[in-house]
Amino acid sequence: MSGRYASSHNARQLIDDWLSHGLIEKDQQELIERFSLDWAAERELPLYVHALVGVGALIAGAFFIGFLATADLIDFNSKLGLVVWGIGFIAGAILLAKATRTNDHAIKNSFLTQASFCLMATGKVLFAMGFALLLQPNYGWGVTLGLVLLTAVTYHVFPMSIDRFLSTLAVFTSIFFNLVTAQSGVGAIQIVINVFFVAQLGLAAFLITSGRIKKDYLPIAYAAIGALCAVAIFFAVELEVGRLGYRQGFSPAIINISLTAALIALTGWAAGGMEKLKSEPLAVACFGAVALGLISAPGILLSVGLMVLGYAQHDRPLLIVGGLLFPAFLSLYYYNLDLTLMAKSGILVASGAVLLAGSAYMHYRGFDRET
């Protein structure tokens, strides 16, 4: 018996039990039953299953493209041909996705789901390549525009969260790649990158904390967060932007300021309102956020924000990602300091002392015992 039927059967038994004990009326049974069964049928797979499906389908798509190139079944020098083949694969993916809705066999349904995503990934890659070739010499922005078109057209037609997430993430990361490799006047790249980062941060904050956004648009929020992490990782290892020969230094000051402001606002939101920031523990936390913004790198601020957001939303993936990124960004920050090893060790000792002092203060004031 498939998982969907098991869930439906248990839900119906529960509703019948409510009716027999007089907890609901007879005229309410049909309405509650319809709602519960629809909800059970529309639940998505667990996150780890989505991840496995996504990784497996992407690997299969890469090998499939390699097979098509090796077998000369597709002319990769044909701009229009790549676009047509891409559209064909996308159409096939949509048809397979529709077939999964009418198929009740669990194994066959899983196979069709992975196959449809594999075809969708292959079709989008081929379409983006062909579309970019049509717009040469602006190949990079051609890829971005092709991804934007594909994401907009297939977002509601192909309702798979992992595809929505990866497609939107590809759009954001391709825009950022084009910006950091662009040939522009001194200062222009920095302004555009800062505006783009703040826009992504605002979009992610709105979609995650609004509470009135449909679950269909949550993949965009997670894609924006993923793109923010990519930006933070880039500037953790590289502080120059621009095309080779036109490189210029980049200052992350605006990014730090925006992340500090976002962290303070997130703290107030998680506590139940901005007026809560006037309380002593949150005022100390805000002071720490400002101090962190003055001396640290964007990645550290972002990872702390992800942990706070994950804890407030009971969102385990965000909490895990933030927890994994924090030590990584912290290590990169200390490694990139232009200081001697003795000075770096002194900073580590001082940082540990500050953390211990903060822990002792919280224990003394009883903040660690508050709920």
C-alpha angles and dihedrals in degrees: 000000000000123000092250094057092045091054092047093049093050092047092052091049090052092051091049090051091052090051094049091052093048095246092128134025125247093247090054094054097079094047094048092043093052092049095046095045093047090050092049092049094049099047112122126231119271118277095253090053090052089051093050092047091048096047093044093048093047092051090047090048092051092051090045092054089047090052092050090051095046093047092047090231090137127040103227090192092062109093097192092039092058090050092050093046090048092053090048093053091046091052090050091050092052091050092050090048090054090049091058090061092060096040118090098182108106099210094043090046091053091049093049091048093054092042092051092050091047091053091046093052091047092048093049092049092049093045093048091049093049094044091050091051089053090056098047134177085035090062097150096050088042089060090048093050091047091051091049091052093047094047093049094048099043101034095094097022095058104040100192114129096211091054092048091049096047094043093051092043089052090053093051095044093046090053090050092047091052091050097050092047097044125119106232144140122285110283096008094094092049093052094049093045092050092049091048092050094048090047091053091047091051092047093051092046092050096047095045100043102032097086091201098077118110115245088242089075098046092091087065090056093050091045090053090050090049090050090050089053090051090052091049092049091049094052091043089066102023131042099177129082135186138069119308107281092024099062119150134179119263125214115208092201095113091046091051092049093049093047091048091051090046091050092052091047090047091052091053093045092049090049092054104265144357092263087068088069088077091069116101100247094047092044088055089047091052090049088052091049091053091048090048091051091053098052108023140068128261093252093061092051092046094049091049089049091051091052092049092047093046091050093046093047096038084237105154097188092056091046092051094046091049092047092051095045096047098069090040093054091041091054092048091048094055092041092054095049109117093228139107121268090252091055091047091051089051090053090051091051091048092047091052091049091051091051092049090048090050091050091049091049092050091049092047093050092043094239091132090060097051120104 
